[in-house]
Amino acid sequence: MSDTIGPSDLVLCVNAAPNHVTGTPVPLQAGETYRVLDVMEFACPCGRSDALLDVGVGFAWCQTRFRLLPKPKMESKPRRVTAPKEKERV
């Protein structure tokens, strides 16, 4: 699973339960998106994942807490600019 997630990818936090190794509360928020800073190829102590993710909050988190978000598609859409109409005074 770690080969699909890389640095600068966006991930969604789906599990903000207490740390499953130590039981301490985590600063992550369920439903929040985070940008991956680094993927560390170390097995999580819980045995659930083969990599730890650094998202800039705390140190490193088990990969099972996150889901990879699809990359946004770049589409250029022409935008119509509306200018205010000038009224002629009589």
Number of C-alpha atoms within 10 A of each C-alpha: 9 14 9 7 19 16 13 13 17 21 22 17 19 16 17 16 15 13 15 12 9 7 9 10 11 15 12 20 14 14 13 12 18 21 16 18 15 17 20 17 13 12 14 19 12 10 9 11 17 17 22 22 27 20 22 12 11 10 9 16 20 22 24 17 18 21 15 17 13 9 8 7 6 6 6 6 6 6 6 6 6 6 6 6 6 6 6 5 4 3
